Amino acid sequence: MAALGPPLKFLPKDLEPSELEAYRHDYQAFRAGHYLGAHGEIEGLQLRAQHAASQASPNGSDGAYFSEPERGSTPPRVGKLVDDHDHRHGKNKESVWRAIELWGRGTQSPVMGFWTWISDETASRPDESQLPRVPRSHLLEVARVPLRLEKILAFGFLLCLDILLHELSFTPLQVLFALPRAAAHAIFGKMVSPISVTQKCDVIRLSLLIANVFLQSVFFSNSWVYHYLRGESFLKLYVFFNMLELFERWLRSVGVDLFDLLAASCRQGPVELLPKYLLALAYCFVHSSMHMLRVLLLTVAINTSSSAVFLIIVTNNFGEIKSTVFKRYEVKSLFPILTSDIVERFYLALDIIFVLLRLAASERRGLSSGMQITSWLLLLVGIEFGTDWVKFCLIMKFSELPVAVLESYQQVLIADILVCRMRPTGSRGEDSAPCMPFRGIQSFSHVLARRIGFSGLPLSTLVILHLPIQGSPHWLWALLAAIFGFAKVLLSIVLLGAAARRRGSISRGLELFGKIKAL
């Protein structure tokens, strides 16, 4: 290849001779048929312009790490993060291909001596100008996961508590108001309007709750199951505990669908409604029984101070990590795992309360020291928290998801709180609110239960069975009802107020509103 002449006078003085030489060789290769195409040439110009802009920015090298939305107070939306990630990988591919082509032409592989090659291999050709191009480590995102995770788990915990309190307070109150109208409609016919669809759903739910409490108290023997679990071997308990957790997750998903089917059929006749009602009652009995087994298993662990049962819990949590983290998740597929952890953490809190109530009512205690009981329970809680943190940190690391995804999930739950309470605002009574299944059919709390996959009726059964109401005076029943009602009102005010304050900053959550749900 012939040597080229000196550069023209009108070229910029800050243009490096090596860049000009590379461009000349590229042009000669283009004329010879070995071209990269216009896209590769423009890409190189864009990279040089971006590099110059980053050097001139007041933030120094930060301009190469962060985009403008990341410097401001508003984080980027989830979809934009994924698009930018794909665009950066496309640009990097073009740059690598261009560098390899330069190697093939000899511009990057000059002839050198052996000692020069050894010197380059030892010193690695340091170039501080490449520092602005160093990609930002994803570990900085992973370090923010535990705090962000605890915020949404705590918010979901309050939603589960709101659902449970509604089942124990507002549902009986709604039925109490609905029964006189239902009786008057049955007597006077069309002269009295029938009960609303929401009231009928609450009547069905309360009847299921009462029937399930009766079945649990008659057909489930806590004493027999407790002594059976206490006498079994470690291997049997390990298999039993894993099967129990697997089936309970499946029952949660089926239970939400069953209650949806029952609510959609509430205006049907008794013949069409009865099979669905009996199927829902069977589900409530099975789910309540399986959760009672968990409570009795923890009671065995506390009473016997058996490390074997807690070893089962620890190995089960590590098995959960193993089966979850070594997969690649998208924004939609991660939400069911998060909602499952929300429900499981609420289950754990209730299980601890049930165990303490059983120990307080027991005449013979396996552990005489309250400090020992507290240490076992704190160990159980610590294992659950640590498992969630490790699991989501690894998921975020392997899937390269931003921590803003967790914030978007919480915004979806906030949008649920607001949308389910919206009234029709269109002309002639048309509903202009976003589409939300069973809004206006079920109560506000039960509409939210569909999003997180939580069924409150089986848990309400266990709460009633553990309350000290057998043989108690009626004033104690009234006091408990008043406490549940006051707690429900206070919690609803807190949740609705928090959602109303953040209604202007949930735009990213609205993008996922109709796309994500629990299993």
Disulfide bonds with the S-S distance in Angstrom:
none
